[in-house]
Structures are given as C-alpha cells and as structure tokens.
Amino acid sequence: MNFNLKEECGVFGVYNTKGDTDAANTTCFGLYALQHRGQESCGIAVNDNGTIVYHKDTGLVPEVFNDTVLDHLKGTVGVGHVRNAVEGKGIRENAQPLVTKYKKGTLTVAHNGSIINADELRRNFEDTGAIFQTTSDSEVIAYLIARERIKCHSIEEAVARSMPYLQGSFTLVVMSPRKLLAARDTWGYRPLVMGKTNSSYIFASETCALDAVDAEFVRDVKPGEIICVDKEGVKSDERQCK
C-alpha cells in the first residue's frame, strides 16, 4: 500500500456536552490545523437539535468558510473534513462530510483512508437498486452503515456491523441526530486521536487539531475501536480490536 500525501485527508469531530452551539467554529479551527492533510476541498456539518446543516466546497478552509457562513452553522455537535482526492474525482459533490437522509433519519460521514474494495461494494449495492450521487468511497460507507442501521437497534451497532465489509485502512467520524462516533480500522494505519475540553469531546486525525481548540489529549482511538458519545456519556466498543 502506498502511503503518500495524496492518500491523506483530515477528519475532525466535536460533541459539546453543555449545549453550546459553537461546534462549527470549533471544527473550523480544527480544520485549519489539519489543512496540510488536504487542500482540495473541505466541509463542516453540525447538529442543530436533531437537524443536520452543512456547508462544503472545493478550496482551502479560509476560502470556503468565513464569519457569515459559520454564523449559519449553529449546532452542539460538529463534523469536519479536509480532503485530498484518493478515490473520486476532485469535484464539489465529492467533498466531505457526506450528509445523507434515509429511513432512520440523517447520517453524516467523514472518513480518511482508502477502501480497496469500494468499487466492488458499489457494484453489489447498485445491483440491488442503490443509487449513488458521487464517486467517492464515503457514499459507499454511508450506504453500508444506513443499510445495517435498518436492521439493528443503534447507529453504533450499525457501524460495528459495517466495518468488517470495509477492506483497507481508514478512520471514520460519524454523526447521527443524537450521537457522535469515531472508529478506526483493525490495522490502525490511519491516525485518530481523542481529546477533551471542559465542555466537549474531540476526535481528530492529529493532535495539532486538539492544540488548536485548547483540548487535552486523552488517548489514541484503538485499532478496531468504535467510540460513541451522546448525552449519556462516552462508550467504547472494542469487539473488533485485535
């Protein structure tokens, strides 16, 4: 596997436990720190009391986001992404995070890495009637999670059921209307760290993003681990850890 800069992207997630609606600003600061991981496109999605609103485009973080844009992104939970094209053409539609609506609500996915069987999964899904709007791996991941969520009791269980289908190295930050999840493939080739402030839990591709938002480094997300944050607190699923 070729680990060059073109295979790098940056992911960021924040869950505010005190109800502050500045998740977009926090995410933007985190993306500034991760800009070296992707200069093609960027995006932020936030959870506004169960409603997901987002903005994304091609360009650098300061080109895509300004005070006017951020003022319209009010929410307590946020997911951000900076992208270099690995799979999928460098077009706006392929910018992340990917926000999709399905039977159970709204699903937001940001990922870093390369899914080597994404084309095979896409063909299999299309054969059963799936329709894709982008050429990125992220939409395949989102479809897989949504499919599994229909068949189980929670979004974290859906992510756990989806991960064995994904071949390659990857990290995920996933947002539902009530939860924020972070996951890392079982080999752990892609970095993902967890941090904390007095009011928020943070996930990011590198610790420099934690520094940018004055968050304390807690630990690395373990290879194969899924961490879920909601109003009840933090839960870790290590069933797939080696």
C-alpha positions in Angstrom: 0.0 0.0 0.0 1.3 3.4 -1.0 1.3 5.9 1.9 1.8 9.2 0.1 0.4 12.6 0.8 -2.3 12.1 -1.8 -3.8 9.5 0.5 -4.1 11.8 3.4 -7.3 13.6 4.5 -8.2 15.1 7.8 -11.2 14.4 10.0 -12.5 16.3 13.0 -15.4 15.8 15.3 -16.7 17.6 18.4 -19.5 16.9 20.8 -20.4 19.7 23.2 -21.8 18.3 26.5 -23.1 21.7 27.8 -25.4 22.7 24.9 -23.2 25.4 23.4 -23.9 25.9 19.7 -20.4 26.9 18.6 -19.5 23.4 17.2 -18.9 24.9 13.7 -16.3 27.4 15.0 -14.5 24.8 17.0 -14.5 22.5 13.9 -13.2 25.3 11.7 -10.2 25.9 14.0 -9.5 22.2 14.0 -9.6 22.1 10.2 -7.2 25.0 9.9 -4.7 22.9 11.9 -5.3 19.9 9.6 -5.1 21.8 6.4 -1.8 20.2 5.5 -3.6 16.9 5.2 -5.9 18.1 2.4 -6.1 21.2 0.2 -8.6 20.2 -2.4 -11.9 20.7 -0.6 -13.3 21.0 2.9 -16.6 20.9 4.8 -18.4 21.2 8.1 -21.7 19.7 9.2 -23.4 20.4 12.5 -26.3 19.0 14.5 -28.8 21.7 15.4 -31.2 20.0 17.8 -31.5 16.9 15.6 -31.3 18.8 12.3 -28.1 18.4 10.3 -27.0 21.6 8.4 -23.7 21.8 6.5 -21.5 23.7 4.1 -18.7 22.3 1.9 -16.9 23.3 -1.3 -13.6 23.0 -3.1 -10.8 25.2 -1.8 -8.9 25.8 1.4 -10.5 26.3 4.7 -10.2 30.2 4.7 -11.6 30.2 1.2 -14.7 28.1 2.0 -15.5 29.4 5.5 -16.0 33.0 6.8 -17.9 34.5 9.6 -21.1 34.7 7.6 -21.0 31.0 6.7 -20.2 30.0 10.2 -23.0 32.1 11.7 -25.4 29.9 9.8 -23.9 26.7 11.1 -25.2 26.6 14.7 -25.1 23.3 16.5 -23.8 21.4 19.5 -22.1 18.6 17.5 -19.9 19.0 14.5 -18.0 17.0 11.9 -15.4 18.4 9.6 -13.1 17.2 6.8 -10.3 18.4 4.6 -9.7 16.4 1.5 -7.2 15.2 -1.0 -8.6 13.0 -3.7 -7.8 9.3 -3.3 -10.9 7.8 -4.8 -13.4 10.0 -6.5 -12.8 12.9 -8.8 -11.9 16.3 -7.3 -15.4 17.9 -7.6 -17.6 19.6 -5.1 -20.0 16.7 -4.9 -17.2 14.5 -3.5 -16.4 17.0 -0.8 -16.9 15.7 2.7 -18.6 15.4 5.2 -21.2 13.4 3.3 -24.8 14.1 4.6 -27.5 11.7 3.6 -31.1 11.1 4.5 -32.5 7.6 4.9 -35.3 5.8 6.7 -33.9 6.3 10.2 -33.1 10.0 9.8 -29.9 11.8 8.8 -26.4 10.3 8.6 -23.2 12.3 8.3 -19.9 10.6 7.5 -16.3 11.9 7.2 -13.5 9.4 6.5 -9.8 9.3 6.0 -8.2 6.4 4.1 -8.7 4.2 1.2 -11.3 1.4 0.9 -9.7 -1.0 -1.6 -13.0 -2.9 -2.2 -15.1 0.2 -2.6 -15.8 -0.4 -6.3 -16.8 -4.0 -5.6 -19.2 -2.9 -2.9 -20.6 -0.1 -5.1 -21.4 -2.6 -7.9 -23.0 -5.0 -5.4 -25.2 -2.3 -4.0 -26.1 -1.0 -7.4 -27.2 -4.5 -8.4 -29.7 -4.4 -5.6 -31.1 -1.0 -6.6 -28.8 1.5 -4.8 -28.4 4.9 -6.5 -25.2 6.9 -5.9 -24.8 10.6 -6.4 -21.0 10.8 -6.1 -17.9 8.8 -7.0 -16.4 8.8 -3.5 -15.8 6.0 -1.1 -17.7 8.0 1.6 -21.0 7.4 -0.1 -20.4 3.7 -0.2 -19.6 3.7 3.5 -22.7 5.8 4.3 -24.9 3.5 2.3 -23.4 0.4 4.1 -24.0 2.0 7.5 -27.5 3.1 6.6 -28.3 -0.4 5.4 -27.1 -2.0 8.6 -28.9 0.6 10.7 -32.2 -0.5 9.3 -31.5 -4.0 10.7 -30.2 -3.1 14.2 -31.0 -1.1 17.3 -28.4 1.7 17.2 -26.0 3.7 14.9 -23.0 2.4 16.8 -24.1 -1.2 16.2 -24.6 -0.3 12.5 -21.1 1.0 12.3 -19.8 -2.1 14.1 -21.6 -4.4 11.6 -20.3 -2.3 8.6 -16.6 -2.3 9.5 -15.9 -5.9 8.5 -17.1 -5.2 5.0 -14.6 -2.4 4.5 -11.2 -3.6 3.3 -8.3 -1.1 3.6 -7.1 1.4 6.0 -9.5 4.1 7.3 -10.8 6.2 10.1 -14.4 7.4 10.4 -16.2 10.2 12.2 -20.0 9.6 12.0 -22.8 11.9 13.3 -26.4 11.0 13.8 -29.1 13.3 15.1 -28.2 12.3 18.7 -24.7 10.8 18.6 -21.1 11.3 17.5 -19.0 8.3 16.7 -15.3 7.7 15.9 -13.9 4.5 14.5 -10.6 3.1 13.3 -9.9 0.1 11.2 -8.4 -3.0 12.9 -4.9 -2.4 11.5 -4.7 1.1 12.8 -2.7 2.5 9.9 -4.6 5.8 9.9 -4.2 8.1 12.9 -7.2 9.1 15.1 -7.0 10.7 18.5 -9.4 11.6 21.2 -9.3 14.9 23.2 -11.4 16.7 25.8 -12.1 20.2 27.0 -14.2 21.3 29.9 -17.3 21.2 27.7 -16.5 18.9 24.7 -15.2 15.7 23.5 -13.0 16.0 20.4 -11.8 13.5 17.7 -9.2 14.4 15.1 -6.6 12.9 12.7 -3.8 14.6 14.6 -3.1 16.1 17.9 -2.3 19.5 16.3 -6.1 19.9 15.9 -6.5 19.3 19.6 -4.0 22.0 20.3 -5.8 24.4 18.0 -9.0 24.2 20.1 -7.3 24.0 23.5 -8.2 20.4 24.0 -6.3 18.0 26.2 -5.1 14.8 24.6 -6.8 11.8 26.1 -5.6 8.9 24.0 -5.4 7.3 20.6 -8.5 5.6 19.3 -7.5 1.9 19.4 -7.3 0.0 16.1 -10.7 -1.6 15.6 -12.3 0.5 18.3 -15.6 2.4 18.0 -16.3 5.3 20.4 -19.8 6.7 20.8 -20.5 10.0 22.5 -24.1 11.0 23.4 -25.9 12.7 26.3 -25.3 9.6 28.4 -21.6 9.9 28.1 -18.8 8.0 26.3 -19.0 4.3 25.4 -16.3 2.2 23.8 -16.8 -0.9 21.7 -13.6 -3.0 21.4 -15.1 -6.2 20.0 -13.1 -5.8 16.8 -9.8 -4.8 18.4 -7.0 -7.3 17.9 
